[in-house]
């Protein structure tokens, strides 16, 4: 799901995996695995990708804890 969003935004911005890899300082292989939903991706690296694409990540507590 997150990988699909990253791929969609990357393509909308006209970026190749190679270009995005350069912007993030990460490997093309990592980005490919991320976009394809590999479960062992490092959160720190994922956050670098989101930052490079301008995607804001938000978190909220479950509704039961929100009150």
C-alpha positions in Angstrom: 0.0 0.0 0.0 2.7 2.5 1.0 4.9 1.1 -1.8 2.2 1.7 -4.3 1.8 5.3 -3.2 5.5 5.9 -3.5 5.6 4.4 -7.0 2.6 6.5 -8.1 4.0 9.8 -6.7 7.5 9.0 -8.1 6.0 8.5 -11.6 3.8 11.6 -11.3 6.9 13.6 -10.6 8.6 12.0 -13.6 11.4 10.4 -11.6 13.1 7.2 -12.4 14.2 4.8 -9.7 17.7 5.8 -10.5 17.0 9.5 -10.0 15.1 8.9 -6.8 17.9 6.7 -5.5 20.3 9.6 -6.0 18.0 12.1 -4.2 17.6 9.7 -1.2 21.1 8.3 -1.1 19.6 4.8 -1.4 20.0 1.9 -3.8 17.7 1.3 -6.7 17.3 -2.3 -5.4 16.0 -0.9 -2.0 13.5 1.4 -3.8 12.3 -1.4 -6.0 11.7 -3.7 -3.0 9.9 -0.9 -1.2 7.6 -0.2 -4.1 6.9 -3.9 -4.4 6.0 -4.3 -0.7 8.9 -6.1 0.7 8.3 -6.3 4.5 11.8 -6.0 5.8 12.4 -2.4 4.7 14.1 -0.1 7.2 11.8 2.7 8.5 14.6 5.2 8.4 15.1 4.5 4.8 11.4 4.7 4.0 11.2 8.1 5.7 14.1 9.3 3.5 12.1 8.3 0.4 8.9 9.9 1.7 10.8 13.1 2.4 12.5 13.2 -1.0 9.0 12.8 -2.7 7.4 15.4 -0.4 5.0 12.8 1.1 3.9 13.7 4.6 3.5 10.7 7.0 1.0 11.2 9.8 0.1 8.9 12.7 -2.9 9.0 14.9 -3.9 6.9 17.9 -6.7 4.4 17.6 -10.1 6.0 18.2 -10.4 4.4 21.6 -7.3 6.3 22.8 -8.1 9.5 21.0 -10.4 10.9 23.7 
